[in-house]
Amino acid sequence: GKAGTVPVIHCFLDSKNVVCLELCCHKCFFTYFTDVLENLHAAAYRNALANSLYCPDYRIGKVTPDELHYFVQNHFTSARMALIGLGVSHPVLKQVAEQFLNMRGGLGLPGAKAKYRGGEIREQNGDSLVHAALVAESAATGSTEANAFSVLQYVLGAGPYVKRGSNPTSSLYQAVAKGVHQPFDVSAFNASYSDSGLFGIYTISQAAAAGEVIKAAYNQVKTIAQGNLSNADVQAAKNKLKAGYLMSVETSEGFLDEVGSQALGAGSYTPPATVLQQIDSIADADVVNAAKKFVSGRKSMTASGNLGHTPFVDEL
């Protein structure tokens, strides 16, 4: 709690803390998904969202207390924070803030708006599995277009619902399975931020089948962009999206996270009932248009593994 309310910065550049930071960063990159996700944003954006969430190796042991102090002074400001409470009155919450929150007022340093550019990062190694992501810019969170991309994600397949499952009933999986007989996994990728968003496909495949899997998944999105989408599929996707949203806010922790994210991102709060109405208002044509935007948009791609059979982004 004190790290966010009354941060005190001490010199931490001793060997124990440096080793601890190295272990934390290496643990974060232990999963292929994290590595691909980091490279995907670095390829897709020129600034802002291109920055890594983790400390790069060359900065470990080099960050000074003065740099940390400057960052805190210019980012831990009242306009950049939200105080959320459940089961507490507003006067009490206000009193808590005045008594315990010790931070600067004002806006702090202005944040740069994310600039999408499109690009490609390939990480060649000896792994037998290829992890690949192919995306285009979608829409900022909270917009009607962002909701359409969320519905499209569930039309295609948002990921397995069973631990270690492969979601074989999704349209993406079925489309790929028609021509690929080696083990694979595929799902739609969707990420929305305050000023941009990414939408596309994420695939895991044997190295020799990587090109077939990626192209088959991409062609399935093209099929929807051509208008081959039934109302029944859209309604089923909406129901899955609504169920996922409601389950994410049924706990106190999940609800606090949702309210806080909305407060920081939009400066207001939309209750669950209104969110469900917004999802229901998405028309079939909106979902088709979202698919069209992905297909026609400038692509970004990242891949990791033995990439001898993995196409470059301009070959798709």
Contacts in CASP RR format, 6 or more apart in sequence:
PFRMAT RR
TARGET T0000
AUTHOR 0000-0000-0000
METHOD contacts of the structure
MODEL  1
GKAGTVPVIHCFLDSKNVVCLELCCHKCFFTYFTDVLENLHAAAYRNALA
NSLYCPDYRIGKVTPDELHYFVQNHFTSARMALIGLGVSHPVLKQVAEQF
LNMRGGLGLPGAKAKYRGGEIREQNGDSLVHAALVAESAATGSTEANAFS
VLQYVLGAGPYVKRGSNPTSSLYQAVAKGVHQPFDVSAFNASYSDSGLFG
IYTISQAAAAGEVIKAAYNQVKTIAQGNLSNADVQAAKNKLKAGYLMSVE
TSEGFLDEVGSQALGAGSYTPPATVLQQIDSIADADVVNAAKKFVSGRKS
MTASGNLGHTPFVDEL
2 8 0 8 1.000
4 76 0 8 1.000
5 100 0 8 1.000
5 101 0 8 1.000
5 102 0 8 1.000
5 103 0 8 1.000
6 100 0 8 1.000
6 102 0 8 1.000
7 72 0 8 1.000
7 76 0 8 1.000
9 65 0 8 1.000
9 68 0 8 1.000
9 69 0 8 1.000
9 72 0 8 1.000
10 65 0 8 1.000
11 65 0 8 1.000
12 65 0 8 1.000
13 61 0 8 1.000
13 63 0 8 1.000
13 64 0 8 1.000
18 60 0 8 1.000
18 61 0 8 1.000
21 55 0 8 1.000
21 60 0 8 1.000
21 61 0 8 1.000
22 57 0 8 1.000
22 60 0 8 1.000
25 54 0 8 1.000
25 55 0 8 1.000
25 57 0 8 1.000
25 60 0 8 1.000
28 34 0 8 1.000
28 53 0 8 1.000
28 54 0 8 1.000
29 35 0 8 1.000
29 38 0 8 1.000
29 54 0 8 1.000
32 127 0 8 1.000
32 129 0 8 1.000
32 131 0 8 1.000
32 204 0 8 1.000
32 304 0 8 1.000
33 131 0 8 1.000
33 202 0 8 1.000
35 123 0 8 1.000
35 131 0 8 1.000
35 304 0 8 1.000
36 131 0 8 1.000
36 132 0 8 1.000
36 133 0 8 1.000
36 202 0 8 1.000
36 302 0 8 1.000
36 303 0 8 1.000
36 304 0 8 1.000
37 133 0 8 1.000
38 52 0 8 1.000
38 53 0 8 1.000
38 54 0 8 1.000
39 121 0 8 1.000
39 123 0 8 1.000
39 302 0 8 1.000
39 304 0 8 1.000
40 121 0 8 1.000
40 133 0 8 1.000
40 135 0 8 1.000
40 198 0 8 1.000
40 300 0 8 1.000
40 301 0 8 1.000
40 302 0 8 1.000
41 49 0 8 1.000
41 50 0 8 1.000
41 198 0 8 1.000
42 50 0 8 1.000
42 52 0 8 1.000
42 121 0 8 1.000
43 118 0 8 1.000
43 119 0 8 1.000
43 120 0 8 1.000
43 121 0 8 1.000
43 300 0 8 1.000
43 301 0 8 1.000
43 302 0 8 1.000
44 50 0 8 1.000
44 116 0 8 1.000
44 117 0 8 1.000
44 118 0 8 1.000
44 119 0 8 1.000
44 135 0 8 1.000
44 137 0 8 1.000
44 198 0 8 1.000
44 300 0 8 1.000
45 114 0 8 1.000
45 115 0 8 1.000
45 116 0 8 1.000
45 117 0 8 1.000
45 196 0 8 1.000
46 115 0 8 1.000
46 116 0 8 1.000
46 117 0 8 1.000
47 112 0 8 1.000
47 114 0 8 1.000
47 115 0 8 1.000
48 111 0 8 1.000
48 112 0 8 1.000
48 113 0 8 1.000
48 114 0 8 1.000
48 115 0 8 1.000
48 195 0 8 1.000
49 114 0 8 1.000
49 193 0 8 1.000
49 196 0 8 1.000
50 114 0 8 1.000
55 63 0 8 1.000
73 104 0 8 1.000
74 108 0 8 1.000
74 109 0 8 1.000
75 108 0 8 1.000
75 109 0 8 1.000
76 103 0 8 1.000
76 104 0 8 1.000
77 103 0 8 1.000
77 104 0 8 1.000
77 105 0 8 1.000
77 106 0 8 1.000
77 107 0 8 1.000
77 108 0 8 1.000
78 103 0 8 1.000
78 104 0 8 1.000
78 105 0 8 1.000
78 106 0 8 1.000
79 105 0 8 1.000
79 106 0 8 1.000
79 107 0 8 1.000
79 108 0 8 1.000
80 107 0 8 1.000
80 108 0 8 1.000
80 264 0 8 1.000
81 101 0 8 1.000
81 103 0 8 1.000
81 264 0 8 1.000
82 260 0 8 1.000
82 263 0 8 1.000
82 264 0 8 1.000
83 93 0 8 1.000
83 96 0 8 1.000
83 97 0 8 1.000
83 101 0 8 1.000
84 256 0 8 1.000
84 259 0 8 1.000
84 260 0 8 1.000
84 263 0 8 1.000
85 93 0 8 1.000
85 256 0 8 1.000
86 252 0 8 1.000
86 255 0 8 1.000
86 256 0 8 1.000
113 195 0 8 1.000
114 193 0 8 1.000
114 195 0 8 1.000
114 196 0 8 1.000
116 137 0 8 1.000
116 196 0 8 1.000
116 298 0 8 1.000
117 298 0 8 1.000
118 298 0 8 1.000
118 299 0 8 1.000
118 300 0 8 1.000
119 299 0 8 1.000
119 300 0 8 1.000
119 301 0 8 1.000
119 313 0 8 1.000
120 300 0 8 1.000
120 301 0 8 1.000
120 302 0 8 1.000
120 312 0 8 1.000
120 313 0 8 1.000
121 301 0 8 1.000
121 302 0 8 1.000
122 302 0 8 1.000
122 303 0 8 1.000
122 304 0 8 1.000
122 307 0 8 1.000
122 310 0 8 1.000
122 312 0 8 1.000
123 302 0 8 1.000
123 303 0 8 1.000
123 304 0 8 1.000
123 305 0 8 1.000
123 307 0 8 1.000
124 305 0 8 1.000
124 306 0 8 1.000
124 307 0 8 1.000
125 304 0 8 1.000
125 305 0 8 1.000
125 306 0 8 1.000
126 305 0 8 1.000
126 306 0 8 1.000
127 207 0 8 1.000
127 304 0 8 1.000
127 305 0 8 1.000
127 306 0 8 1.000
128 206 0 8 1.000
128 207 0 8 1.000
128 306 0 8 1.000
129 204 0 8 1.000
129 205 0 8 1.000
129 206 0 8 1.000
129 207 0 8 1.000
129 305 0 8 1.000
130 203 0 8 1.000
130 204 0 8 1.000
130 205 0 8 1.000
130 206 0 8 1.000
130 207 0 8 1.000
130 210 0 8 1.000
130 303 0 8 1.000
130 304 0 8 1.000
130 305 0 8 1.000
130 306 0 8 1.000
130 307 0 8 1.000
130 309 0 8 1.000
130 310 0 8 1.000
131 202 0 8 1.000
131 203 0 8 1.000
131 204 0 8 1.000
131 303 0 8 1.000
131 304 0 8 1.000
131 305 0 8 1.000
132 202 0 8 1.000
132 203 0 8 1.000
132 204 0 8 1.000
132 205 0 8 1.000
132 210 0 8 1.000
132 214 0 8 1.000
132 301 0 8 1.000
132 302 0 8 1.000
132 303 0 8 1.000
132 304 0 8 1.000
132 310 0 8 1.000
133 189 0 8 1.000
133 200 0 8 1.000
133 201 0 8 1.000
133 202 0 8 1.000
133 203 0 8 1.000
133 301 0 8 1.000
133 302 0 8 1.000
133 303 0 8 1.000
134 200 0 8 1.000
134 201 0 8 1.000
134 214 0 8 1.000
134 218 0 8 1.000
134 299 0 8 1.000
134 300 0 8 1.000
134 301 0 8 1.000
134 313 0 8 1.000
134 316 0 8 1.000
135 189 0 8 1.000
135 198 0 8 1.000
135 199 0 8 1.000
135 200 0 8 1.000
135 201 0 8 1.000
135 294 0 8 1.000
135 299 0 8 1.000
135 300 0 8 1.000
135 301 0 8 1.000
136 198 0 8 1.000
136 199 0 8 1.000
136 200 0 8 1.000
136 293 0 8 1.000
136 294 0 8 1.000
136 295 0 8 1.000
136 297 0 8 1.000
136 298 0 8 1.000
136 299 0 8 1.000
136 300 0 8 1.000
137 196 0 8 1.000
137 197 0 8 1.000
137 198 0 8 1.000
137 199 0 8 1.000
137 297 0 8 1.000
137 298 0 8 1.000
138 145 0 8 1.000
138 146 0 8 1.000
138 149 0 8 1.000
138 190 0 8 1.000
138 192 0 8 1.000
138 196 0 8 1.000
138 197 0 8 1.000
138 198 0 8 1.000
138 199 0 8 1.000
138 290 0 8 1.000
138 293 0 8 1.000
138 294 0 8 1.000
139 145 0 8 1.000
139 146 0 8 1.000
139 148 0 8 1.000
139 149 0 8 1.000
139 192 0 8 1.000
139 197 0 8 1.000
140 146 0 8 1.000
140 192 0 8 1.000
140 193 0 8 1.000
140 194 0 8 1.000
140 195 0 8 1.000
140 196 0 8 1.000
140 197 0 8 1.000
141 192 0 8 1.000
141 193 0 8 1.000
141 194 0 8 1.000
141 197 0 8 1.000
141 265 0 8 1.000
141 266 0 8 1.000
142 192 0 8 1.000
142 266 0 8 1.000
144 278 0 8 1.000
144 281 0 8 1.000
144 282 0 8 1.000
144 286 0 8 1.000
145 286 0 8 1.000
145 290 0 8 1.000
146 192 0 8 1.000
146 197 0 8 1.000
147 278 0 8 1.000
147 279 0 8 1.000
147 281 0 8 1.000
147 282 0 8 1.000
147 286 0 8 1.000
148 282 0 8 1.000
148 286 0 8 1.000
148 287 0 8 1.000
148 289 0 8 1.000
148 290 0 8 1.000
149 190 0 8 1.000
149 192 0 8 1.000
149 199 0 8 1.000
149 290 0 8 1.000
150 190 0 8 1.000
150 192 0 8 1.000
150 241 0 8 1.000
150 279 0 8 1.000
151 234 0 8 1.000
151 237 0 8 1.000
151 238 0 8 1.000
151 241 0 8 1.000
151 279 0 8 1.000
151 282 0 8 1.000
151 286 0 8 1.000
151 287 0 8 1.000
151 290 0 8 1.000
152 188 0 8 1.000
152 190 0 8 1.000
152 199 0 8 1.000
152 224 0 8 1.000
152 237 0 8 1.000
152 287 0 8 1.000
152 290 0 8 1.000
152 291 0 8 1.000
152 294 0 8 1.000
153 188 0 8 1.000
153 189 0 8 1.000
153 190 0 8 1.000
153 199 0 8 1.000
153 237 0 8 1.000
153 241 0 8 1.000
154 188 0 8 1.000
154 236 0 8 1.000
154 237 0 8 1.000
154 238 0 8 1.000
154 240 0 8 1.000
154 241 0 8 1.000
155 171 0 8 1.000
155 224 0 8 1.000
155 229 0 8 1.000
155 233 0 8 1.000
155 234 0 8 1.000
155 237 0 8 1.000
155 287 0 8 1.000
156 170 0 8 1.000
156 171 0 8 1.000
156 172 0 8 1.000
156 187 0 8 1.000
156 188 0 8 1.000
156 201 0 8 1.000
156 220 0 8 1.000
156 221 0 8 1.000
156 224 0 8 1.000
157 167 0 8 1.000
157 170 0 8 1.000
157 171 0 8 1.000
157 172 0 8 1.000
157 173 0 8 1.000
157 187 0 8 1.000
157 188 0 8 1.000
158 167 0 8 1.000
158 170 0 8 1.000
158 187 0 8 1.000
158 188 0 8 1.000
158 190 0 8 1.000
158 240 0 8 1.000
159 167 0 8 1.000
159 170 0 8 1.000
159 187 0 8 1.000
159 188 0 8 1.000
160 166 0 8 1.000
160 167 0 8 1.000
160 185 0 8 1.000
160 187 0 8 1.000
161 167 0 8 1.000
166 173 0 8 1.000
166 185 0 8 1.000
167 173 0 8 1.000
167 187 0 8 1.000
168 174 0 8 1.000
168 177 0 8 1.000
170 186 0 8 1.000
170 187 0 8 1.000
171 220 0 8 1.000
171 233 0 8 1.000
172 186 0 8 1.000
172 187 0 8 1.000
172 188 0 8 1.000
172 201 0 8 1.000
172 217 0 8 1.000
172 220 0 8 1.000
173 185 0 8 1.000
173 186 0 8 1.000
175 216 0 8 1.000
175 217 0 8 1.000
175 219 0 8 1.000
175 220 0 8 1.000
175 223 0 8 1.000
176 184 0 8 1.000
176 186 0 8 1.000
176 203 0 8 1.000
176 212 0 8 1.000
176 213 0 8 1.000
176 216 0 8 1.000
176 217 0 8 1.000
176 220 0 8 1.000
178 216 0 8 1.000
179 212 0 8 1.000
179 216 0 8 1.000
180 205 0 8 1.000
180 209 0 8 1.000
180 212 0 8 1.000
180 213 0 8 1.000
180 216 0 8 1.000
182 205 0 8 1.000
182 206 0 8 1.000
182 208 0 8 1.000
182 209 0 8 1.000
183 205 0 8 1.000
183 206 0 8 1.000
184 203 0 8 1.000
184 204 0 8 1.000
184 205 0 8 1.000
184 206 0 8 1.000
184 209 0 8 1.000
184 213 0 8 1.000
185 203 0 8 1.000
185 204 0 8 1.000
185 205 0 8 1.000
186 201 0 8 1.000
186 202 0 8 1.000
186 203 0 8 1.000
186 204 0 8 1.000
186 213 0 8 1.000
186 217 0 8 1.000
187 201 0 8 1.000
187 202 0 8 1.000
188 199 0 8 1.000
188 200 0 8 1.000
188 201 0 8 1.000
188 202 0 8 1.000
189 198 0 8 1.000
189 199 0 8 1.000
189 200 0 8 1.000
189 201 0 8 1.000
189 202 0 8 1.000
190 198 0 8 1.000
190 199 0 8 1.000
190 200 0 8 1.000
191 197 0 8 1.000
191 198 0 8 1.000
191 199 0 8 1.000
194 265 0 8 1.000
194 266 0 8 1.000
198 300 0 8 1.000
199 290 0 8 1.000
199 294 0 8 1.000
200 221 0 8 1.000
200 294 0 8 1.000
201 214 0 8 1.000
201 217 0 8 1.000
201 218 0 8 1.000
201 221 0 8 1.000
203 210 0 8 1.000
203 213 0 8 1.000
203 214 0 8 1.000
203 217 0 8 1.000
205 211 0 8 1.000
205 212 0 8 1.000
205 213 0 8 1.000
205 214 0 8 1.000
207 305 0 8 1.000
207 306 0 8 1.000
207 307 0 8 1.000
207 308 0 8 1.000
207 309 0 8 1.000
207 310 0 8 1.000
208 309 0 8 1.000
209 309 0 8 1.000
210 303 0 8 1.000
210 307 0 8 1.000
210 308 0 8 1.000
210 309 0 8 1.000
210 310 0 8 1.000
210 311 0 8 1.000
211 309 0 8 1.000
211 310 0 8 1.000
211 311 0 8 1.000
214 310 0 8 1.000
214 311 0 8 1.000
214 316 0 8 1.000
215 311 0 8 1.000
215 316 0 8 1.000
218 316 0 8 1.000
221 291 0 8 1.000
221 294 0 8 1.000
221 295 0 8 1.000
222 291 0 8 1.000
222 295 0 8 1.000
224 287 0 8 1.000
224 288 0 8 1.000
224 291 0 8 1.000
225 288 0 8 1.000
225 291 0 8 1.000
225 292 0 8 1.000
225 294 0 8 1.000
225 295 0 8 1.000
227 288 0 8 1.000
227 291 0 8 1.000
229 284 0 8 1.000
229 287 0 8 1.000
229 288 0 8 1.000
229 291 0 8 1.000
231 284 0 8 1.000
234 282 0 8 1.000
234 284 0 8 1.000
234 287 0 8 1.000
237 287 0 8 1.000
238 279 0 8 1.000
238 280 0 8 1.000
238 282 0 8 1.000
241 279 0 8 1.000
242 276 0 8 1.000
242 279 0 8 1.000
245 272 0 8 1.000
245 275 0 8 1.000
245 276 0 8 1.000
245 279 0 8 1.000
246 272 0 8 1.000
246 276 0 8 1.000
248 254 0 8 1.000
248 258 0 8 1.000
249 255 0 8 1.000
249 258 0 8 1.000
249 272 0 8 1.000
259 269 0 8 1.000
262 268 0 8 1.000
262 269 0 8 1.000
262 270 0 8 1.000
263 269 0 8 1.000
270 278 0 8 1.000
299 313 0 8 1.000
299 316 0 8 1.000
300 313 0 8 1.000
301 312 0 8 1.000
301 313 0 8 1.000
301 316 0 8 1.000
303 310 0 8 1.000
END
